[in-house]
Amino acid sequence: MDKDAKLSEAVLTAIGANRKIDAIKLLRQEQNIGLKEAKDIVDAYISKNPEVLPDQSRRGSFNTVPLLLAAAVTAVAYFAYKSL
């Protein structure tokens, strides 16, 4: 039996909103299954249907440039202040 067919609209909505933990919790409650089985089902669905995730989630990496830029500006401001 195809496990994807068992996913409710609520679980699919949680997956589409990038709320994987919520999707796993809902699936466990709905089907009365264990944590590992629910996680495996959700992971399998996501790997077969990557288009259901928001674009940011599909990139697979976090864009650290803004964070590094903010850290550099903060450091420069701090050292400029300390030198006064």
N, C-alpha and C positions, 0 to 999 in steps of 0.2 A: 504494500500500500504506500502511496506517495504521501510523505509526511507534510509536504507543503499544502496539500488540500485541506489539512486539519486546522490551519491557522485562521483564527477568527478575524473579523474586520478590526476589532480593538487591538489585537496583536499586530496586525499589519500597519495600522495607524501609528502605533508606538514605534515600530521599526522605521517607518517613513519619516517620523519626527526625530530620528536618531536617538531614541530612548530605549536602548537595547535592554537595560536592566528591567525597565518597566515591562517590556515585551516578554521577557523571560518569566517575570512574576505572574503576569496575566496568563501565560500559557500553562504554567504550573497549576494555577488555581482552576483554570477551565478544564484541564485534562487530568488533573490529579496525578502528575508525574513528578519525578525527582528533578533536582536542580541541574545535574549534568545532562540528563536527557533533554530538558527544555533548552538549555544553552546550546547543545549540539544541533537541535532542530532550528533554532533561530540563526545560529552561525551558518548552517547549511543553506538556509533560505537566503541569507544575505550574500553568501558567496555565489549562489546560482543567479541572484537577481541584484547585482550591485547598483543598478539604476534606481532602486527604491530609496537609496540613501541620498541625503542632500549633497550637493556638489562638494562642499567643504570636507565632508567625511570621506569621499572617494579619493581625495588627493593623497591620503596616506601619510602626509607629513604636516607638521605644524609650521607655519610661517613665522620664523623667529626674528626676522629683520626689524619689525617695529619694536619688539621687546629689546633687542640689542641697541637700537637707536635711542630709545628712552633711557636705558641704563647709561649709555655714553654721555648723553646730555646731562643727566643727573650727576654723574661723576665730574664732569667739567664744571658744572655750577658749584658743586661742593668744594672742589679744590680752589676755584676762584674766590669763593667766600672765605675759605680758611686762609688764603694768602693776604687778605685785607688787614 
